[in-house]
Amino acid sequence: METKAALKALSALAHDTRLAVYRYLVEVGPEGVHAGAIAERLGLPGATLSFHLKELSHAELVESQQEGRFVRYIANLTTVQAMVAYLTETCCGGRPEMCVPVATPLPLPMVKRKPARPQ
């Protein structure tokens, strides 16, 4: 990953709403979800969500698929994996085998969320 692409992705994720959208899309998985379901789940007005999805798409963090009148959004995990690789490529002085695995998620505190509605 080039530095400009890493900066674009990091900048896109450096906003609470975009980070929440991206994390929700990761949670949903590879089937993705329609924009309306994202708006409902996160309590966002359509215009606000549209703006943030455009920024995430521009940074290649989400992909979209047109389905008639609806658009399905899917997290692009490849971009985040490339970003993590970019950030850790010189880990431990170029000896990554000495570093703790970077893909192991740390336990997070419980967060209250709205219950998911069937789509």
Helices and strands as residue ranges (DSSP letters): H 3-13, H 16-28, E 33-34, H 35-42, H 46-58, E 62-67, E 70-75, H 77-88, H 91-94, G 96-98
